[in-house]
Amino acid sequence: MIAEIREIEDEKSAMSARQARLSVAFDLIQRRKQAAAGMPADQLGAGVAAQIALARRESPAKGGRLLGLAKALVTEMPRTLAALEAGQLNEWRATLLVRETATLSAEDRAAVDEELAADTGTFDGAGDRQIIAAARAAAYRRDPRTVTQRAAHAATERTVTLRPAPDTMCYLTALLPASAGVAVYAALTRHADTARAAGDPRTRGQLKADALVQQTTGAPGGITGIEIQLVMTDRTLLQADAEPARLPGYGIVPAGWARELLTSGGTAPEPDTGANTGTDPREDLRIWLRRLYTAPGTGDLVALDSRARIFPPGLRRFITARDATCRTPYCDAPIRHLDHINPWHDGGETTATNGAGLCEACNHTKETPGWRAQPRPGPRHTLNVTTPTGHTYHSTAPPLPGTPPAGSTLPGTPRTGHDLPETPLIGNGPSGCSTGPLPWPCTGWRRAPTPRS
């Protein structure tokens, strides 16, 4: 069994090398076709990485990195590519070597590739850190000035990102210059040590996390004045139903946690430690409920129509709530643009059916020659994406809370027929939900001391 596992691993590496060669060849063919079609030289290659990403079931951003890796291996690092084909490296470690030599000239990169070739024993039993260290040292010996400039330029790439963590937690990550990062951490640690010395029962980790939230947002719970758009069914909100909710920008959250979020100041309840300051974190906070009607059995949102070219605010909120993230297959980047699936200049209407949320990169890719998108029938809002090679991929809007699994009916599913309103409604402000039975799902847009119905 171990022998077969090793053999399969070697085959995976060989197939990765084959994918790299095919990607470079495909890029060359596409560039030639685009040039023959009259595309400007600075735009050649547009959409190629996105096509590779779709074929590999990856996001467009990952597709760009994979194409860059392939070009580096095939054109500048043949020894590393050979090691990948022979199973002496896997794709991730080949990526590390390419990444650490990215600032070198083609000649210097080839020299490092020769120096770190597999037959020199560099990779025998080496871990990722050893490979990174060897590549950095070799790169610095070849071009110390460029490596130093790279470190200076890295500060321009500072950013803050968010990704989900288990149990309704998340990772808020800041990429900062070393001096700034150390200063921030030192300040938070100093604050935590001072609070602990004054008798605060929270742990140092809790104190640092709470201080970060409060200093950044100006509120202990961190949500004052921020629209969070928590999506849940009326049953979850008002009848203690167990159907999970959805928090845009994060994902699915438990029903009980969602209800607690509306009344606890934005944080999960904690045991009473005796450190209560007497301040209610829910003061001056509000919740607005906005009705969103869905089709029973499928969970598809009812469309709203507009004659405007620009999606009006209500329709923008509607499509954003429906799509959650970029609608390009395999891309889960945040929505930046509201796009007409059938272009407006070709007669496409400004409707929910003809609208889709896209990230900036995917919206630009869609406008390159040979790309087409088309709405198609489906249980929920569905669209087809066709690439210049004629390959078609489809994307279906994610299910909203309360959507029954295929072939089943959840308890409490609303009635169908003439009892449901024929005209789609989205309530505005505190009057968004009536005092009678609510359509489902209902979305809590802002928090308040007491949820209003």
C-alpha positions in Angstrom: 0.0 0.0 0.0 2.8 2.4 0.9 4.5 1.7 -2.4 1.3 2.4 -4.3 0.8 5.7 -2.4 4.3 6.8 -3.4 3.7 5.8 -7.0 0.5 7.8 -7.1 2.3 10.8 -5.6 4.9 10.6 -8.3 2.2 10.4 -11.0 0.5 13.5 -9.5 3.8 15.4 -9.8 4.3 14.2 -13.4 0.7 15.3 -14.3 1.4 18.7 -12.8 4.4 19.1 -15.1 2.2 18.0 -18.0 -0.4 20.6 -17.1 2.3 23.3 -17.0 3.5 22.4 -20.5 -0.1 22.4 -21.8 -0.9 25.7 -20.1 2.1 27.4 -21.8 1.2 26.0 -25.2 -2.4 27.1 -24.8 -1.3 30.6 -23.8 0.8 30.9 -26.9 -2.0 29.7 -29.2 -4.5 32.1 -27.7 -2.1 35.0 -28.0 -1.5 34.3 -31.7 -5.3 34.1 -32.3 -5.9 37.4 -30.4 -3.1 39.1 -32.3 -4.6 37.9 -35.6 -7.9 39.3 -34.6 -6.4 42.7 -34.1 -6.2 42.9 -30.3 -3.7 45.5 -29.0 -0.3 44.1 -28.0 -0.7 45.2 -24.3 -4.0 43.1 -24.1 -2.7 39.9 -25.5 -3.3 37.0 -23.2 -6.4 38.5 -21.6 -8.7 35.7 -20.3 -6.2 32.9 -20.8 -5.6 32.4 -17.1 -9.4 32.5 -16.4 -9.9 29.7 -19.0 -7.2 27.6 -17.3 -8.8 28.2 -13.9 -12.2 27.0 -15.1 -10.6 23.9 -16.6 -8.9 23.1 -13.3 -11.9 24.0 -11.2 -10.0 26.9 -9.6 -10.7 30.6 -9.0 -9.5 33.1 -11.7 -7.0 34.4 -9.3 -5.6 31.0 -8.7 -5.6 30.4 -12.5 -3.3 33.4 -12.9 -0.8 32.0 -10.4 -0.9 28.6 -12.1 -0.2 30.1 -15.5 2.7 32.2 -14.1 4.1 29.1 -12.5 3.8 27.1 -15.7 5.6 29.9 -17.7 8.5 30.1 -15.2 9.0 26.3 -15.1 8.8 25.8 -18.9 10.8 28.8 -20.1 13.2 29.5 -17.3 13.5 26.6 -14.8 13.9 23.4 -16.9 15.7 21.5 -14.1 12.9 22.2 -11.6 10.4 21.1 -14.2 12.3 17.9 -14.8 12.4 17.2 -11.0 8.6 17.7 -11.0 8.1 15.3 -13.9 10.3 12.7 -12.1 8.4 13.0 -8.8 11.3 14.5 -6.9 9.3 17.7 -6.3 5.6 18.2 -5.9 3.7 21.2 -7.4 3.7 23.2 -4.1 7.5 23.0 -3.7 8.0 23.9 -7.3 5.8 26.9 -6.6 8.0 27.9 -3.7 11.1 27.8 -5.9 9.4 29.9 -8.6 8.1 32.4 -6.0 11.5 32.9 -4.3 13.2 33.6 -7.7 10.5 35.8 -9.1 12.5 39.1 -9.1 15.6 37.6 -10.9 16.4 38.0 -14.5 15.8 35.0 -16.8 19.6 34.3 -16.8 19.9 34.5 -13.0 16.8 32.4 -12.5 18.2 29.8 -14.8 21.5 29.8 -12.8 19.6 29.3 -9.6 17.7 26.5 -11.2 20.9 24.8 -12.2 22.4 25.3 -8.7 19.3 23.8 -6.9 18.8 21.0 -9.4 17.4 17.8 -7.8 20.5 15.8 -8.7 22.6 18.0 -6.4 20.8 16.6 -3.4 19.2 19.9 -2.4 15.8 18.4 -2.0 16.6 15.1 -0.3 14.6 15.0 2.9 14.2 18.8 2.9 11.1 20.5 4.2 9.4 23.6 2.8 11.4 26.0 5.0 14.7 24.5 3.9 13.8 24.8 0.2 12.7 28.4 0.7 16.0 29.2 2.5 18.1 27.6 -0.1 16.3 29.4 -2.9 16.5 32.8 -1.1 20.2 32.3 -0.5 20.9 31.4 -4.1 18.9 34.3 -5.4 20.7 36.8 -3.1 24.1 35.5 -4.3 23.1 36.1 -7.9 21.4 39.5 -7.5 21.6 41.0 -4.0 20.5 44.5 -5.2 17.2 43.2 -6.7 16.5 41.1 -3.7 17.0 44.1 -1.4 14.8 46.3 -3.7 12.1 43.6 -3.5 12.1 43.9 0.3 11.7 47.6 0.0 8.9 47.3 -2.5 7.0 44.7 -0.4 5.6 47.5 1.8 3.4 48.6 -1.1 1.6 45.3 -0.9 0.4 45.8 2.7 -3.2 44.8 3.1 -5.8 43.3 5.5 -7.8 40.2 4.7 -10.6 38.1 6.2 -11.3 34.4 6.0 -13.7 32.1 8.0 -12.6 30.0 10.9 -14.5 27.2 12.7 -17.3 27.9 15.2 -18.4 31.3 13.9 -14.9 32.7 14.3 -12.7 34.3 11.6 -9.1 35.2 10.9 -8.5 38.9 10.4 -5.0 39.1 8.9 -2.8 42.1 8.3 0.2 42.0 6.0 2.4 44.8 7.3 6.0 46.0 7.3 7.8 44.3 10.1 8.3 47.4 12.1 4.6 48.4 11.9 3.5 44.8 12.8 5.7 44.6 15.8 4.6 48.0 17.0 0.9 47.1 16.7 1.4 43.8 18.6 3.5 45.5 21.3 0.8 48.1 21.8 -1.9 45.4 22.2 0.2 43.4 24.5 1.0 46.5 26.7 -2.7 47.2 26.9 -3.5 43.6 27.9 -0.8 43.6 30.5 -2.1 46.8 32.0 -5.7 45.6 32.1 -4.6 42.3 33.7 -2.6 44.2 36.4 -5.7 46.2 37.2 -7.7 43.0 37.8 -9.4 42.4 34.5 -10.3 38.7 34.5 -10.1 38.3 30.7 -7.1 36.4 29.3 -4.3 38.3 27.5 -5.5 36.9 24.2 -9.1 38.1 24.8 -7.9 41.5 25.9 -5.8 42.0 22.8 -8.6 40.9 20.5 -11.2 43.1 22.2 -8.8 46.1 22.1 -8.2 45.6 18.4 -11.9 45.6 17.7 -12.7 48.6 19.9 -9.8 50.7 18.7 -10.6 49.9 15.0 -14.4 50.4 15.1 -14.9 52.6 18.1 -17.4 50.2 19.7 -17.0 47.3 22.1 -19.0 45.0 19.8 -17.5 46.4 16.7 -20.8 46.8 14.7 -22.2 50.2 15.6 -23.2 51.9 12.4 -22.1 49.0 10.3 -24.6 47.2 8.0 -24.0 43.4 8.4 -26.9 42.0 6.4 -27.6 38.8 8.4 -29.9 36.6 6.3 -32.3 34.2 8.1 -35.8 32.8 7.8 -38.6 34.3 9.8 -38.9 31.0 11.6 -35.3 31.2 12.8 -35.8 34.8 13.8 -39.1 34.6 15.6 -39.8 30.9 16.3 -36.4 29.6 17.5 -36.1 27.4 14.4 -32.8 25.5 13.9 -32.4 26.5 10.2 -28.9 28.2 9.9 -28.5 31.8 8.9 -26.0 33.3 6.5 -23.6 36.2 7.3 -22.4 37.8 4.0 -18.6 37.9 3.9 -18.4 34.9 6.2 -20.9 32.1 5.4 -23.3 29.9 7.2 -23.7 30.4 11.0 -25.9 28.6 13.6 -29.4 29.8 14.2 -28.9 30.3 17.9 -25.8 32.3 17.3 -27.6 34.5 14.7 -30.4 35.3 17.2 -27.9 36.1 19.9 -26.1 38.4 17.6 -29.2 40.6 17.3 -29.4 41.1 21.0 -25.9 40.7 22.6 -24.0 43.6 21.1 -22.5 41.6 18.3 -20.6 39.0 20.3 -21.4 35.5 21.6 -22.5 35.4 25.2 -19.8 34.9 27.8 -20.0 33.8 31.5 -20.4 36.6 34.0 -16.8 37.3 35.3 -17.8 40.2 37.5 -16.2 42.7 35.2 -19.5 44.1 34.0 -19.1 47.9 33.5 -22.8 48.5 33.6 -22.8 49.7 30.0 -25.2 48.0 27.7 -23.4 47.4 24.3 -26.8 47.4 22.6 -27.6 51.1 23.4 -28.4 53.2 20.3 -28.3 50.1 18.0 -31.1 49.3 15.6 -32.3 46.4 13.6 -34.1 46.8 10.3 -35.9 43.9 8.7 -36.2 43.6 5.0 -38.6 41.1 3.4 -37.2 38.9 0.6 -39.7 36.6 -1.0 -38.4 33.2 -2.3 -40.0 30.6 -4.4 -41.1 27.6 -2.2 -39.2 24.5 -2.9 -36.3 26.2 -4.8 -35.4 29.2 -2.7 -35.0 31.4 -5.7 -35.5 35.1 -5.0 -38.3 36.9 -6.8 -37.0 39.3 -9.4 -37.3 43.1 -9.3 -37.4 45.1 -12.6 -35.9 48.4 -13.5 -35.7 50.4 -16.8 -32.5 52.1 -15.6 -29.0 51.1 -16.9 -27.5 51.4 -13.5 -28.9 48.9 -10.9 -30.8 51.0 -8.3 -29.9 50.6 -4.6 -32.8 48.2 -3.8 -32.0 45.9 -6.7 -28.3 46.0 -5.9 -29.0 44.9 -2.4 -31.3 42.2 -3.8 -28.7 40.7 -6.1 -25.9 41.0 -3.5 -28.1 39.1 -1.0 -28.9 36.4 -3.6 -25.4 35.9 -5.0 -23.2 36.3 -1.8 -19.9 36.1 -3.8 -18.7 36.5 -7.4 -20.9 34.3 -9.7 -18.0 33.2 -11.9 -17.7 29.4 -11.4 -15.2 28.5 -8.7 -14.6 32.1 -7.8 -15.6 33.2 -4.3 -14.2 36.7 -4.3 -16.3 39.5 -2.8 -18.8 41.2 -5.2 -17.4 44.5 -6.5 -19.5 45.0 -9.7 -23.2 44.5 -10.6 -23.1 43.2 -14.1 -25.7 42.8 -16.9 -25.4 39.1 -18.0 -26.8 40.1 -21.4 -25.0 43.5 -22.0 -27.2 46.5 -21.7 -26.0 47.9 -25.0 -27.3 44.7 -26.6 -30.7 45.1 -25.2 -30.1 43.4 -21.8 -32.6 44.5 -19.2 -31.7 45.9 -15.7 -33.4 43.1 -13.8 -32.5 40.5 -11.2 -32.7 37.8 -13.8 -30.2 39.6 -16.0 -28.0 40.8 -13.2 -25.1 39.0 -11.5 -22.6 40.0 -8.9 -19.0 39.7 -10.0 -15.6 40.6 -8.7 -13.7 43.3 -10.6 -11.3 40.9 -12.3 -14.1 38.5 -13.5 -16.1 41.5 -14.8 -13.2 42.7 -16.9 -12.5 39.1 -18.2 -16.1 38.8 -19.3 -15.7 41.8 -21.6 -12.8 40.3 -23.5 -13.5 38.9 -27.0 -15.0 35.4 -27.2 -16.5 35.3 -23.7 -20.3 35.0 -23.4 -22.7 34.7 -20.6 -26.4 33.8 -20.7 -29.1 33.3 -18.0 -30.6 29.8 -18.1 -33.5 28.0 -16.4 -32.7 26.5 -13.0 -34.1 25.8 -9.6 -32.4 29.1 -8.5 -30.9 31.9 -10.5 -28.5 30.2 -12.9 -26.2 31.4 -15.7 -23.9 29.9 -18.3 -20.4 31.1 -19.0 -18.9 30.2 -22.4 -15.2 30.7 -23.0 -13.5 31.5 -26.3 -12.7 27.8 -26.9 -16.4 27.0 -26.7 -16.3 25.3 -23.3 -19.4 26.1 -21.1 -19.6 26.3 -17.4 -22.6 27.1 -15.3 -23.1 28.9 -12.0 -26.1 28.7 -9.7 -26.8 31.2 -6.9 -26.1 29.6 -3.5 -29.2 28.4 -1.5 -30.6 30.9 1.0 -31.5 29.9 4.5 -34.7 28.0 4.5 -34.2 26.3 1.1 -35.2 22.7 1.3 -32.8 20.0 0.0 -33.6 18.7 -3.4 -36.6 16.3 -3.3 -37.6 17.3 0.3 -39.7 19.8 2.1 -38.5 21.5 5.3 -40.9 21.8 8.2 -42.7 25.2 8.1 -42.3 25.6 4.3 -44.8 28.3 3.3 -47.8 27.5 1.2 -47.8 27.8 -2.5 -50.5 29.2 -4.8 -52.5 32.4 -4.8 -52.0 33.1 -1.0 -48.4 34.3 -1.9 -48.3 37.9 -3.2 -47.8 38.1 -7.0 -45.9 41.4 -6.7 -42.4 41.1 -5.2 -42.0 43.3 -2.1 -38.9 44.4 -0.3 -39.7 46.4 2.8 -37.8 49.5 3.7 -36.6 50.5 7.1 -38.3 49.4 10.4 -41.6 48.7 8.5 -39.9 46.2 6.3 -41.7 43.3 8.0 -45.3 43.4 8.9 -46.9 42.3 12.2 -48.6 39.3 10.6 -47.1 36.1 9.2 -43.8 36.9 7.5 -42.7 35.7 4.0 -39.4 33.9 4.2 -36.5 34.4 4.4 -36.3 37.7 6.4 -33.0 39.5 6.5 -31.8 41.4 9.6 -29.8 44.3 8.3 -29.0 46.1 11.6 -29.0 45.2 15.2 -31.2 46.7 17.9 -31.9 46.2 21.6 -35.2 44.6 20.8 -36.0 43.0 17.4 -39.0 44.7 15.8 -41.5 42.7 13.7 
